[in-house]
Amino acid sequence: MTVVGVDMGGTNITVATVDDDHRVVERHRTATPAGPDAVLDAVVAGVRELDAGADAVGVGVPGPVADGVLLTAPNLAGFDHPVDVAARLGAALGLPVVAENDATAGVIGEWVAGAGRGARFLLGVWLGTGVGGGLVLEGRPFRGAFGGAGEFGHVPVRQGGALCGCGRRGCVEAYAGRANMEQAVRAAVAKGRRSILPELATERGKDRLTAGVWARALEREDDLAVEVLDEAVSALGAGIGAAINLLDLDRVVLGGGIAGKLGQPLVDRVARASRRHTLVPDADRTFALAALAAAAGVVAAAALARAATLTGDHPA
């Protein structure tokens, strides 16, 4: 069976063919445009460009999903109303399409083929433009009553804290999402703080503070970069500690661009920060770096599409 997985991120859209052993055969990436029509057109073009003779398509989208409908997506421009992603893509491609929250898809990918294998109570946290989360509980993906479970980035960790892209204050994402971290840097620089972060971005031809720019600044011990990352680690620790207390997790996997660049040392820092908030901090609990890196989303989306096609359980 030929299956295509799509990871619809706030910065890039990745489309890939994935084989039955969860291996990426071919992929390509394009920048995420603005607006639902343009984004869906980009996905259709990407699937067709692979020319894979696909049997089904799975799509990971950055927001809560119910019956194939993306309810809201704070990190996608113009997605301020529900968009029936599965139905619209299915009609355009003439294929069965399954849509899933991208962070839930990512944790499923790590669970079936990466750092989450063998876990029964798993939280995946993805550090990208925003902060995503996904859950596998009792060995099954957990989506909640209305498809919104795992929205870890919007767990409040500081009452009345920094403004988040969702319009609320004090969310984990307000401190640990790359877009919010960049806003904090630019605001500090505008007030006279010195930092090499903007300079490094310019040198690398970037108009954003990418994960690579952050990694370089941290290597050079830029004071502002260190300060903002410390805030991110603190927020992640508080949020993950709360999730552990609520769900008694046995494994936490961290992935996404910044985690991929900073590696296990960042994972270890977050683990230590979370233990300060954990009721039972000495349990045999594992914190791991995502093994599939950027492939987790497309691998999981493809796996979900394959499963839905085999069972006939798909909306399009």
TORTORGU-904245 format. One record per residue (C-alpha): chain; residue number from 0; x, y, z. Coordinates in Angstrom, 2 decimals, always signed. Example, Ala and Ser with C-alpha at 12.3 -4.5 7.8 and 13.67 -1.06 7.14 Angstrom:
% TORTORGU-904245
 c   k      px      py      pz
 A   0  +12.30   -4.50   +7.80
 A   1  +13.67   -1.06   +7.14
//
This chain:
% TORTORGU-904245
 c   k      px      py      pz
 A   0   +0.00   +0.00   +0.00
 A   1   +1.33   +3.46   -0.92
 A   2   +0.53   +6.07   +1.71
 A   3   +1.41   +9.76   +1.87
 A   4   +1.96  +11.57   +5.16
 A   5   +1.70  +15.35   +5.44
 A   6   +3.03  +17.48   +8.28
 A   7   +1.33  +20.89   +8.06
 A   8   +3.48  +23.11  +10.24
 A   9   +3.38  +26.79  +11.02
 A  10   +6.62  +27.33   +9.09
 A  11   +6.82  +24.49   +6.56
 A  12   +4.62  +21.82   +4.97
 A  13   +6.34  +18.45   +4.55
 A  14   +4.87  +15.77   +2.29
 A  15   +6.31  +12.24   +2.09
 A  16   +5.61   +8.73   +0.91
 A  17   +6.02   +6.21   +3.74
 A  18   +6.35   +2.44   +3.38
 A  19   +4.75   -0.31   +5.47
 A  20   +7.81   -0.38   +7.77
 A  21   +7.31   +3.31   +8.64
 A  22  +10.29   +4.40   +6.53
 A  23  +10.21   +7.62   +4.51
 A  24  +10.77   +6.81   +0.84
 A  25  +10.57  +10.29   -0.67
 A  26   +9.74  +13.71   +0.68
 A  27   +9.70  +17.38   -0.12
 A  28   +9.11  +20.55   +1.87
 A  29   +7.64  +23.95   +1.07
 A  30   +7.10  +27.12   +3.09
 A  31   +3.64  +27.37   +4.65
 A  32   +1.60  +30.08   +2.85
 A  33   -1.09  +32.24   +4.46
 A  34   -4.77  +31.31   +4.47
 A  35   -6.69  +28.02   +4.36
 A  36   -7.12  +27.93   +0.58
 A  37   -3.43  +28.52   -0.10
 A  38   -2.35  +25.97   +2.51
 A  39   -4.66  +23.25   +1.20
 A  40   -3.60  +24.01   -2.38
 A  41   +0.04  +23.61   -1.29
 A  42   -0.74  +20.21   +0.25
 A  43   -2.53  +19.05   -2.92
 A  44   +0.39  +20.22   -5.06
 A  45   +2.85  +18.44   -2.78
 A  46   +0.97  +15.14   -2.90
 A  47   +0.70  +15.32   -6.68
 A  48   +4.37  +16.24   -7.03
 A  49   +5.36  +12.97   -5.37
 A  50   +3.49  +11.14   -8.13
 A  51   +3.34   +8.10   -5.89
 A  52   +0.01   +6.59   -6.95
 A  53   -1.10   +6.99   -3.35
 A  54   -3.89   +4.89   -1.84
 A  55   -4.50   +7.27   +1.09
 A  56   -3.25  +10.47   +2.69
 A  57   -2.78  +11.35   +6.34
 A  58   -2.36  +14.97   +7.46
 A  59   -1.06  +16.32  +10.74
 A  60   -2.46  +19.81  +11.43
 A  61   -1.46  +22.33  +14.16
 A  62   -4.64  +22.51  +16.22
 A  63   -7.51  +20.48  +17.68
 A  64   -9.31  +18.21  +15.19
 A  65  -12.80  +16.71  +15.32
 A  66  -14.00  +14.38  +12.53
 A  67  -11.41  +15.71  +10.12
 A  68  -12.22  +19.37  +10.87
 A  69   -9.41  +21.64  +12.10
 A  70  -11.23  +23.68  +14.74
 A  71   -8.63  +26.42  +15.22
 A  72   -4.94  +26.95  +14.49
 A  73   -3.30  +29.94  +16.23
 A  74   -0.02  +29.42  +14.36
 A  75   -1.54  +29.34  +10.86
 A  76   -2.47  +32.70   +9.38
 A  77   -6.16  +32.90   +8.46
 A  78   -7.23  +29.71  +10.25
 A  79   -9.50  +31.57  +12.66
 A  80  -12.55  +29.41  +11.86
 A  81  -13.15  +25.65  +11.46
 A  82  -11.74  +24.17   +8.24
 A  83  -12.79  +20.71   +7.04
 A  84   -9.28  +19.64   +6.05
 A  85  -10.07  +15.96   +5.45
 A  86  -13.14  +16.55   +3.28
 A  87  -11.60  +19.34   +1.20
 A  88   -8.35  +17.48   +0.54
 A  89  -10.24  +14.24   -0.12
 A  90  -12.39  +15.97   -2.74
 A  91   -9.39  +17.62   -4.39
 A  92   -7.26  +14.47   -4.49
 A  93   -9.96  +11.83   -4.98
 A  94   -8.42   +9.83   -2.12
 A  95   -9.31   +8.88   +1.44
 A  96   -7.81  +11.52   +3.75
 A  97   -7.39  +11.40   +7.52
 A  98   -6.60  +14.56   +9.52
 A  99   -5.05  +14.49  +12.99
 A 100   -3.58  +17.06  +15.35
 A 101   +0.09  +17.29  +14.36
 A 102   +1.46  +16.85  +17.87
 A 103   -0.76  +13.80  +18.43
 A 104   +0.47  +12.49  +15.11
 A 105   +4.07  +13.14  +16.15
 A 106   +3.74  +11.23  +19.41
 A 107   +2.06   +8.34  +17.57
 A 108   +5.02   +8.30  +15.17
 A 109   +7.51   +8.10  +18.05
 A 110   +5.33   +5.48  +19.73
 A 111   +5.18   +3.16  +16.73
 A 112   +8.70   +3.68  +15.36
 A 113  +10.80   +5.95  +17.59
 A 114  +11.71   +6.95  +21.13
 A 115   +8.23   +6.15  +22.49
 A 116   +8.24   +2.45  +21.64
 A 117   +7.18   +0.33  +24.61
 A 118   +5.66   +3.20  +26.61
 A 119   +2.16   +2.84  +28.01
 A 120   +1.67   +6.37  +29.33
 A 121   +3.50   +8.69  +26.94
 A 122   +3.59  +12.46  +26.49
 A 123   +5.22  +13.93  +23.41
 A 124   +6.17  +17.62  +23.46
 A 125   +7.15  +19.36  +20.21
 A 126   +9.09  +22.62  +20.24
 A 127   +8.48  +24.41  +16.96
 A 128   +6.88  +27.69  +15.94
 A 129   +4.56  +26.93  +18.84
 A 130   +4.57  +24.12  +21.40
 A 131   +2.56  +21.00  +20.62
 A 132   +1.75  +17.95  +22.68
 A 133   +0.28  +14.50  +22.19
 A 134   -0.66  +11.59  +24.41
 A 135   -0.68   +7.81  +24.29
 A 136   -2.43   +6.41  +27.37
 A 137   -2.81   +2.72  +28.21
 A 138   -1.18   +1.96  +24.87
 A 139   -3.74   +3.94  +22.82
 A 140   -3.64   +7.44  +21.29
 A 141   -5.73   +9.73  +23.48
 A 142   -7.71  +12.53  +21.82
 A 143  -10.20  +13.47  +24.54
 A 144  -13.93  +14.14  +24.38
 A 145  -13.81  +16.73  +21.57
 A 146  -10.47  +16.03  +19.86
 A 147   -8.54  +18.65  +21.82
 A 148   -6.50  +16.51  +24.21
 A 149   -2.76  +17.05  +24.27
 A 150   -2.79  +20.83  +23.71
 A 151   +0.23  +21.04  +25.98
 A 152   +1.38  +24.41  +24.63
 A 153   -1.75  +26.04  +26.03
 A 154   -1.44  +24.66  +29.53
 A 155   -1.22  +27.76  +31.77
 A 156   +1.92  +27.83  +33.92
 A 157   +1.92  +31.49  +35.05
 A 158   -1.28  +33.27  +35.97
 A 159   -1.42  +36.61  +34.17
 A 160   +1.91  +35.85  +32.45
 A 161   +3.23  +36.54  +28.96
 A 162   +0.76  +36.86  +26.09
 A 163   +0.44  +33.72  +23.97
 A 164   -0.43  +33.54  +20.28
 A 165   -3.77  +32.00  +21.27
 A 166   -4.74  +35.28  +22.94
 A 167   -4.44  +33.98  +26.50
 A 168   -1.70  +34.64  +29.03
 A 169   +0.80  +32.43  +30.81
 A 170   +0.70  +29.41  +28.47
 A 171   +3.74  +27.17  +28.08
 A 172   +3.92  +28.30  +24.45
 A 173   +4.18  +31.95  +25.51
 A 174   +7.65  +31.10  +26.86
 A 175   +8.81  +28.05  +24.91
 A 176   +7.36  +28.52  +21.42
 A 177  +10.00  +29.75  +18.98
 A 178   +7.77  +32.60  +17.72
 A 179   +7.19  +33.87  +21.26
 A 180  +10.87  +33.45  +22.15
 A 181  +11.74  +35.58  +19.13
 A 182   +9.24  +38.25  +20.16
 A 183  +10.83  +38.37  +23.61
 A 184  +14.27  +38.82  +22.06
 A 185  +13.19  +41.56  +19.67
 A 186  +11.35  +43.42  +22.44
 A 187  +14.44  +43.26  +24.66
 A 188  +16.74  +44.42  +21.85
 A 189  +14.38  +47.31  +21.11
 A 190  +14.78  +48.38  +24.75
 A 191  +18.56  +48.38  +24.45
 A 192  +19.59  +44.84  +25.37
 A 193  +22.58  +43.54  +23.42
 A 194  +22.35  +40.16  +21.66
 A 195  +24.01  +38.44  +18.72
 A 196  +20.78  +36.64  +17.80
 A 197  +19.56  +39.17  +15.17
 A 198  +23.09  +39.40  +13.75
 A 199  +23.37  +35.63  +13.44
 A 200  +20.01  +35.45  +11.68
 A 201  +21.14  +38.07   +9.16
 A 202  +24.46  +36.25   +8.58
 A 203  +22.58  +33.05   +7.81
 A 204  +20.14  +34.81   +5.48
 A 205  +17.19  +34.18   +7.80
 A 206  +14.36  +36.57   +8.58
 A 207  +13.49  +34.52  +11.67
 A 208  +15.40  +33.25  +14.67
 A 209  +15.52  +29.63  +13.55
 A 210  +16.55  +26.68  +15.72
 A 211  +20.01  +26.84  +14.13
 A 212  +20.36  +30.51  +15.04
 A 213  +19.40  +29.76  +18.64
 A 214  +21.89  +26.90  +18.82
 A 215  +24.73  +29.11  +17.54
 A 216  +23.91  +31.93  +19.98
 A 217  +23.77  +29.52  +22.90
 A 218  +27.12  +28.02  +21.91
 A 219  +28.54  +31.53  +22.12
 A 220  +26.83  +32.05  +25.50
 A 221  +24.82  +35.07  +24.41
 A 222  +23.29  +36.43  +27.62
 A 223  +19.85  +37.16  +26.19
 A 224  +19.64  +33.80  +24.40
 A 225  +20.55  +32.02  +27.64
 A 226  +17.98  +34.04  +29.59
 A 227  +15.14  +33.36  +27.16
 A 228  +15.99  +29.65  +26.98
 A 229  +16.04  +29.48  +30.78
 A 230  +12.50  +30.88  +30.78
 A 231  +11.47  +28.27  +28.21
 A 232  +12.94  +25.42  +30.24
 A 233  +11.23  +26.68  +33.39
 A 234   +7.83  +26.82  +31.66
 A 235   +8.29  +23.38  +30.09
 A 236   +9.27  +21.93  +33.45
 A 237   +6.19  +23.35  +35.16
 A 238   +3.85  +22.12  +32.42
 A 239   +5.36  +18.65  +32.19
 A 240   +5.43  +18.34  +35.98
 A 241   +1.70  +19.11  +36.07
 A 242   +1.02  +16.55  +33.32
 A 243   +2.98  +13.91  +35.23
 A 244   +1.07  +14.62  +38.42
 A 245   -2.24  +14.36  +36.57
 A 246   -1.54  +11.32  +34.37
 A 247   +1.36   +9.43  +36.05
 A 248   +3.34   +9.20  +32.81
 A 249   +6.11   +6.66  +32.30
 A 250   +7.82   +8.45  +29.41
 A 251   +8.19  +11.95  +27.99
 A 252   +9.60  +12.51  +24.51
 A 253  +10.80  +15.95  +23.39
 A 254  +11.08  +16.80  +19.72
 A 255  +10.84  +19.66  +17.26
 A 256  +13.43  +22.02  +15.83
 A 257  +15.01  +23.44  +18.98
 A 258  +15.06  +20.06  +20.73
 A 259  +16.69  +18.53  +17.67
 A 260  +19.40  +21.20  +17.60
 A 261  +20.13  +21.27  +21.34
 A 262  +19.75  +17.51  +21.80
 A 263  +19.85  +15.44  +24.97
 A 264  +21.34  +18.22  +27.15
 A 265  +18.10  +20.20  +26.66
 A 266  +16.02  +17.10  +27.41
 A 267  +17.99  +16.57  +30.63
 A 268  +17.46  +20.18  +31.67
 A 269  +13.71  +19.91  +31.11
 A 270  +13.63  +16.64  +33.06
 A 271  +15.34  +18.30  +36.04
 A 272  +12.99  +21.30  +35.83
 A 273   +9.93  +19.04  +35.78
 A 274  +11.05  +17.09  +38.85
 A 275  +10.76  +20.25  +40.94
 A 276   +7.02  +20.17  +40.22
 A 277   +6.46  +16.40  +40.41
 A 278   +4.80  +14.80  +43.43
 A 279   +6.72  +11.52  +42.95
 A 280   +9.99  +12.73  +41.38
 A 281  +11.99   +9.51  +41.85
 A 282   +9.72   +7.19  +39.80
 A 283  +11.35   +5.14  +37.04
 A 284  +10.33   +7.63  +34.39
 A 285  +12.19   +8.23  +31.12
 A 286  +12.80  +11.51  +29.30
 A 287  +14.00  +10.97  +25.73
 A 288  +14.90  +12.94  +22.64
 A 289  +12.62  +12.21  +19.68
 A 290  +14.26   +9.64  +17.43
 A 291  +12.42  +10.35  +14.18
 A 292  +13.17  +14.09  +14.23
 A 293  +11.35  +15.85  +11.38
 A 294   +9.99  +12.53  +10.07
 A 295   +7.78  +11.84  +13.11
 A 296   +4.81  +13.82  +11.79
 A 297   +4.74  +12.33   +8.30
 A 298   +5.40   +8.78   +9.59
 A 299   +2.49   +9.02  +12.02
 A 300   +0.14  +10.69   +9.54
 A 301   +0.87   +7.92   +7.05
 A 302   +0.33   +5.22   +9.69
 A 303   -3.04   +6.72  +10.61
 A 304   -4.10   +6.90   +6.96
 A 305   -3.02   +3.30   +6.41
 A 306   -4.94   +2.07   +9.45
 A 307   -8.07   +4.04   +8.51
 A 308   -7.99   +2.69   +4.96
 A 309   -7.63   -0.91   +6.12
 A 310  -10.57   -0.54   +8.53
 A 311  -12.65   +1.69   +6.27
 A 312  -12.77   +4.31   +9.05
 A 313  -12.09   +7.60   +7.29
 A 314  -14.15  +10.73   +6.68
 A 315  -13.40  +11.24   +3.00
//
